[in-house]
Amino acid sequence: MEGHLSDGVVEVGANGRERYYDSRGYGHPRGDGVVLSRVEAAHLLYRGDLDSVDGNGFAGFLAEHDDIVVEFLVYRDLRDRGFYLSVASEEWVDSTDGVDFVVHPRGDGPWDGSVEYRVRVVAERESIPLAGLGDTVLAVVDEESEITYLETDVPDVSGSSSLALDATVDGVLLEDRVLCWDPPEPLYERGFYGQRMGRDDETLQLSLLEAAHLDETGVLSIAGGTGAVVERGRAVEGERFDRRLTVYRELRRRGIVPKTGFKFGADFRTYADVESVDDLGHSELLVRVLPADTELSPRDLALDVRLAHGVRKRMVFALVEDGTVTWRSAGRLTP
């Protein structure tokens, strides 16, 4: 059978619907024919199931439409994995902005209306706006045409950790940390604030973020007055301190205990259910705090995901704008 390119799609006439759409989920039916996207037509040409498009075979068609090469590689890979998939056209399938393919569960086709993945195709050298992630699979095609799949979503960041203290704790601001010489035991044992100075030393060392939050909530009394810790934080970190404090404050409000994620290359590692430091489990999330308009390269995103996966955690991005936090997460996926 032969196709004809018209208005950016490939039309196949009589019996096209039965042969391509009804039996294998290609394209969109039009009478007893079918309308194919250029990517679908390229795949049918590649398989030898379509003879030509306006006289062009696979090589000639792809050379004429080299802007679809990256999408074709992903389409072919997902078809090889046993999926039927639809091109995310408003006229053909209900989808979301920025998505290239809707992948149907194995055994289903476009006529079922079911969705397994919503896939966005990304070349290695593109930039990815983090705020646009969520309910989307990124299919990243590198310079050697290998494909890495990354699932992204809007995570439920919540936990059950909480601490209520009646007493006020005195602290001393020293350089970029605060020391509490005589803290109440629950501050560390149940709230997991700070670090002990030593095994047999009750002195508690608080980070500037911890101290700023405790100062705001009225638990900590700092020599130098309210706000002194925030001023010090801004002096050593600039705007980054305010972003991190916004996220720290929100995590605590959500019942999550944030601790430094420095050794993992992140801002925080988090614990959702802290009852006692003695029974503390592994942290669940790695959190990077970034401005809301941040764009990452696929390489940097893949690096974050691989690092988190390697230490059995989930990578979460906390995107901050005007004191509001938007959450996005990413992880590895094998379709």
C-alpha positions in Angstrom: 0.0 0.0 0.0 1.0 3.6 -0.6 0.5 6.8 1.3 0.2 10.4 0.3 1.5 13.3 2.4 -1.1 16.1 2.9 -1.2 18.9 5.5 1.5 17.2 7.6 -0.1 13.8 7.8 0.1 10.7 5.6 -3.2 9.5 4.1 -3.7 5.8 3.1 -6.9 5.0 1.2 -9.1 2.0 0.8 -8.6 -0.8 3.4 -6.1 1.3 5.3 -8.3 1.4 8.4 -8.6 -2.4 8.6 -4.9 -3.0 7.9 -3.3 -0.4 10.1 -5.8 1.0 12.7 -8.1 -1.9 13.5 -5.5 -4.6 13.6 -2.4 -2.7 15.0 -3.5 0.7 16.3 -1.7 2.9 13.8 -3.1 6.4 13.0 -6.7 7.6 13.1 -9.5 6.2 11.0 -11.1 8.2 8.1 -13.8 6.3 6.4 -12.3 2.9 5.3 -8.9 4.6 5.1 -6.5 5.9 7.8 -4.5 9.0 8.5 -1.0 8.5 9.9 1.4 10.8 11.6 4.7 11.1 9.9 6.3 9.1 12.7 3.8 6.2 12.3 4.3 6.3 8.5 8.1 6.1 9.0 7.7 3.1 11.3 5.4 1.3 8.8 7.9 2.0 6.0 10.8 0.8 8.3 8.9 -2.5 8.8 8.0 -2.9 5.2 4.3 -2.7 6.0 3.9 0.4 3.9 5.4 0.4 0.4 6.0 4.1 0.0 4.9 7.7 0.7 4.7 9.7 -2.5 7.2 7.3 -4.0 9.7 7.4 -1.1 10.7 4.4 0.9 12.0 4.5 4.5 15.4 6.0 3.8 14.1 8.7 1.4 11.1 9.6 3.7 13.3 9.9 6.8 15.8 12.0 4.9 13.0 14.3 3.8 11.6 14.5 7.3 14.7 14.5 9.5 13.0 16.5 12.2 11.2 13.3 13.3 14.2 11.1 13.7 14.4 11.4 17.5 10.7 10.7 17.9 10.9 7.8 15.5 13.6 6.1 17.6 11.4 6.3 20.7 8.3 5.2 18.8 10.1 2.2 17.4 11.5 1.2 20.8 8.1 1.3 22.5 6.5 -0.7 19.6 9.4 -3.2 20.0 8.5 -3.5 23.7 5.0 -4.6 22.8 3.0 -1.4 23.2 0.5 0.3 21.0 0.9 4.0 21.1 -0.9 7.0 19.7 0.5 10.3 18.6 -0.7 13.0 21.0 -2.7 15.1 18.6 -5.7 17.0 19.9 -7.9 15.6 17.1 -6.8 12.0 17.7 -6.4 11.4 21.5 -7.0 13.1 24.8 -3.7 14.1 26.1 -1.8 16.9 27.8 0.4 19.7 26.5 4.1 18.9 25.9 3.4 15.1 25.4 4.4 13.4 22.2 2.9 9.9 22.6 0.2 8.3 24.6 1.2 4.7 25.4 -1.6 2.2 26.0 -1.3 -0.7 28.4 -0.1 -4.0 26.8 -3.1 -5.6 25.1 -5.0 -2.3 24.7 -5.1 0.0 21.8 -6.3 3.5 21.0 -9.9 2.3 20.8 -9.8 1.4 24.5 -9.2 4.9 25.8 -6.7 3.5 28.4 -3.3 5.1 29.2 -0.2 3.5 30.6 2.3 6.4 30.0 2.3 9.9 28.6 5.6 10.3 26.9 7.6 13.3 26.0 10.6 12.8 23.7 13.7 14.8 24.7 17.0 14.9 22.9 20.1 14.9 25.0 21.0 18.5 24.4 17.6 20.0 25.1 16.7 21.8 28.4 13.8 20.6 30.6 11.7 23.1 32.6 11.2 21.3 35.9 7.9 23.0 36.6 6.5 21.3 33.5 7.1 17.8 34.8 4.5 15.6 36.4 2.5 12.6 35.2 4.9 12.4 32.2 7.6 10.0 31.1 10.6 11.6 29.6 12.2 9.5 26.8 15.7 10.9 26.6 17.6 10.0 23.4 21.3 10.4 23.7 23.9 11.1 21.0 24.4 7.4 20.4 20.6 6.9 20.0 20.2 5.0 23.2 17.0 5.8 25.2 16.6 6.4 28.9 13.2 6.6 30.4 12.5 8.8 33.4 9.1 8.9 35.1 8.1 12.2 36.7 5.2 13.1 38.9 3.8 15.5 41.5 4.7 13.7 44.7 2.6 13.5 47.9 5.2 15.0 50.3 3.8 14.3 53.8 4.6 12.5 57.0 3.7 12.0 60.6 6.6 13.6 62.5 5.8 16.3 65.0 7.0 17.8 68.1 5.4 20.2 70.6 7.6 21.9 73.3 6.3 24.0 76.1 9.7 25.4 77.2 11.9 28.0 75.4 15.4 26.9 74.5 18.3 29.3 74.7 20.8 29.3 71.9 24.0 31.1 70.9 24.8 32.1 67.3 28.4 31.2 66.5 29.5 31.7 62.9 27.1 29.6 60.7 25.5 27.5 63.4 23.7 27.8 66.8 24.7 26.0 70.0 22.2 25.1 72.7 24.1 24.3 75.9 21.2 22.8 77.8 18.4 21.7 75.4 15.4 19.7 76.4 15.9 16.0 75.5 12.9 15.8 73.1 14.3 18.5 70.8 16.8 16.0 69.5 15.3 12.6 70.5 11.8 13.1 69.0 12.1 16.2 66.9 15.5 15.3 65.4 16.7 18.9 65.5 20.4 19.4 65.3 23.3 17.1 66.3 24.8 16.2 69.6 28.2 17.7 70.3 29.5 14.3 71.4 28.3 10.9 72.7 28.3 12.0 76.3 27.7 15.7 75.6 24.1 17.0 75.6 25.1 20.2 73.8 23.0 20.5 70.6 24.4 22.0 67.4 21.7 23.5 65.2 22.1 24.4 61.5 21.0 28.0 60.5 17.9 26.6 58.9 16.9 24.6 62.0 17.6 27.5 64.2 15.7 30.0 62.0 12.6 27.7 62.0 12.7 27.2 65.8 13.2 31.0 66.2 10.1 31.6 64.0 8.0 29.2 66.0 9.0 30.6 69.3 10.9 27.6 70.6 14.4 29.1 70.4 15.6 32.3 72.1 18.7 33.7 70.4 21.1 36.2 72.0 20.9 39.0 69.4 17.2 38.9 69.0 14.6 37.4 66.7 15.8 37.5 63.1 19.5 37.3 63.8 19.8 33.8 62.4 18.0 34.7 59.2 20.3 37.7 58.7 23.3 35.4 59.2 21.9 32.9 56.7 21.4 35.6 54.1 24.9 36.8 54.7 26.5 33.4 54.0 24.1 32.1 51.3 22.2 35.1 49.8 18.8 34.3 48.2 19.4 30.6 48.4 19.0 30.7 52.2 15.5 32.1 51.9 14.5 29.5 49.3 15.8 26.7 51.5 14.2 28.1 54.6 10.8 28.2 52.7 11.2 24.5 51.9 12.4 23.6 55.3 9.4 25.3 56.9 7.0 23.6 54.5 8.5 20.2 55.1 8.2 20.5 58.8 4.6 21.7 58.4 3.9 18.6 56.4 5.2 16.3 59.1 8.6 15.7 57.4 11.9 16.0 59.2 14.5 17.5 56.8 18.2 17.0 57.5 21.2 18.0 55.3 21.6 16.2 52.1 25.1 17.5 51.5 26.8 14.1 51.2 24.3 13.1 48.5 24.7 16.4 46.6 21.2 17.6 47.6 19.8 20.2 49.9 17.9 17.8 52.2 17.4 14.1 53.0 14.0 13.6 54.7 12.3 11.3 57.2 8.5 11.0 57.2 8.0 9.2 60.5 10.3 10.1 63.3 9.2 8.8 66.7 12.7 8.4 68.2 16.2 9.0 66.9 17.2 5.7 68.4 14.7 3.9 66.0 15.4 6.1 63.0 15.1 4.3 59.6 16.5 5.3 56.3 15.6 8.6 54.8 13.2 8.4 51.9 13.7 11.5 49.8 16.5 13.6 48.4 15.3 17.2 47.9 16.9 19.8 45.7 15.7 23.4 46.3 15.6 25.5 43.1 13.9 28.6 41.7 10.5 27.8 40.0 11.8 28.7 36.5 14.8 26.3 36.7 15.6 24.3 33.6 17.9 21.2 33.7 19.6 19.4 30.9 18.6 15.7 30.6 22.1 14.8 31.6 21.8 16.7 35.0 18.4 15.3 35.6 19.5 11.7 34.9 22.5 12.2 37.2 20.2 13.3 40.1 17.9 10.4 39.5 20.7 7.8 39.3 22.3 9.2 42.5 19.0 8.9 44.4 18.3 5.5 43.0 21.8 4.3 44.0 21.1 5.2 47.7 17.5 3.9 47.6 15.8 7.2 47.7 13.4 9.3 45.5 14.6 12.5 43.9 12.3 15.4 44.6 12.6 19.0 43.3 11.2 21.8 45.5 10.6 24.7 43.2 10.2 28.0 45.0 8.5 31.2 43.9 7.2 34.0 46.1 7.2 31.8 49.2 5.3 29.0 47.5 6.7 25.5 47.0 5.8 23.3 44.0 6.9 19.7 44.2 8.1 17.5 41.3 9.9 14.2 41.4 11.7 11.9 39.0 12.8 8.3 38.9 14.0 5.6 36.6 11.6 3.6 34.5 11.8 0.4 32.5 8.6 0.3 30.3 
